[in-house]
Amino acid sequence: MSTQFEVNKKTALLPWYERNALEAGLQPRTAIVGFIAAWVVFFAFLGLVPTAAGFTAAARAVLATTAWVMVVWITDALPKSISGLMIPVLLSVSGAIPNPADAFSGFSSNEAYLCLGAFILAGVMQVTGVDKRIALSILARVKPKVPNLLNGFFLAHAVSALFVPATVARAGMYLPIVQGVNRLMGDTPEEKRVRKALAMAGIGFGAVFAAPIFLTGHMCNVIMANLLNTKVDAGITWGSWLWLHWPMLGMFPLMWWWVVRHFRLKGMDITGGSEKIKEENEKLGPINAVEKTVLACFGIAVVLWATGGIHKIQTGVVTLIAVSLVFIPGLLPLDWKKVQQKTIWGTWLLLAGALCLVTAFSKTGLDKFLAGKMVDIVPAWGWLGILLFVMFLVQVFRLGIISNVGAVTLMAPIVLAMAPLLKLNPVAFVLAVLNVDTYALILPMEVTACLVAYASDEFTFTDFMKAGTPLTILAIFYIAFIMVPWWAFNGYPIWQP
């Protein structure tokens, strides 16, 4: 009681603006200083950075907007959704893209509506409990050994990636399940290792493992597809993305092997772990008519996504049709108010704002200007040497950027513009370099899903770095030596411009 009184007393002594920030769930000083710093950086870029050949005033304004949003994202000065809305506002008022309709183009793109519809469908699944049923049904079938349970979590994440769009949403879904299993264990060194492994891999690594496979499984996929479709007319659909990326499933045995080896999990079991999951699964009872109908509507969406090359209806339109089906009057007992509470609107606003920024890079020529600067430091090592160098270089730059979406938003247009300068195929080069970012596992802050795992309090930053860094390196070599040949087989040889 006295401790709570002391906390309240300390809070009361804070300035009013820090109290307000604290009540809003922010780190008051970090957020406030970050907000001020963002505007200082924005106006400094606009007023002090000189233009040059290939670097116009409009391009400078885009760079100023990029610097502003990076500072905001790093310091959490604003909610991600508000920063997403502010991107096109700053692009318009700064003169980067004066026409508001053009500045807000990301909000009207096919990819934006694909994600919006997918987010609403995910909300429907959460309200009806379909998402939890699928996850627990898979986990309830594994043997009571830690490696087997880890297998179950990876498999459940892979299936969830089909209907839960956004790695952070999937991580949030599995956080309570993993915590429930971890509560069955004590504090011996062996049990602590298991808890670390399940928290790190069952929540964070599992969420990113399956992220590249489905177009809607990760927001970065949408940013890449949008850029390639608009700039090089790649014609990437939901189905073609799946075909180009299904071999990424090969990362599963590599990640599983490394986690089992690193945490020394072989032969270890969790007393009552499987029983706990089976008990939770049995509480759900048999699948009912509502859940079957939701799955049927979602199945229609998946079929239409996969056959886009035949019916030619854009994926965004298809997704909104599927959303409309579940709300046919009398079909399902769905309350829109409950669904909208489960829909991750903030992530959608962030994504749409990021698409606006990516477009602005291209419209103002900033992508080509920055690409030229980066190409100057790339050694002439042949296509494979160049690819590996750029992959590692981007991951070094990546360390200071919070979230995959922020990093890919910044790097996607630059990487695409580098491809012709390096005489490489733009589709294969963009996919190779930026898919690595999904596995940016050196620091937990680099991937929001891993921050959710970090919230479990089961591991430290050092623990994460030791387990995650080798996985990032594995991903680089897997993509370079497995995925690049696969894309070449499908008509995108990286060594041919």
Secondary structure by P-SEA (a helix, b strand, c coil): caaaaaaaaaaaaccaaaaaaaaaccaaaaaaaaaaaaaaaaaaaaccccccccccaaaaaaaaaaaaaaaaaaaccccaaaaaaaaaaaaaaacccccccccccccccaaaaaaaaaaaaaaaaaaaaaaaaaaaaaaaaccccaaaaaaaaaaaaaaaaaccccaaaaaaaaaaaaaaaaaaccccaaaaaaaaaaaaccccccccccccccccccaaaaaaaaaaaaaccccccaaaaaaaccccccaaaaaaaaaaaaaccccccccaaaaaaaaaaaaaccccaaaaaaaaaaaaaaaaaaacccccccaaaaaaaaaaaaaccccccccaaaaaaacaaaaaaaaaaaaaaaaaaaaaaaaaaaaaaaaaacccccaaaaaaaaaaaaaaaacccccaaaaaaacaaaaaaacccccccaaaaaaaaaaaaaaccccccccaaaaaaaacccccaaaaaaacaaaaaaaaaaaaccaaaaaaaaccccccc
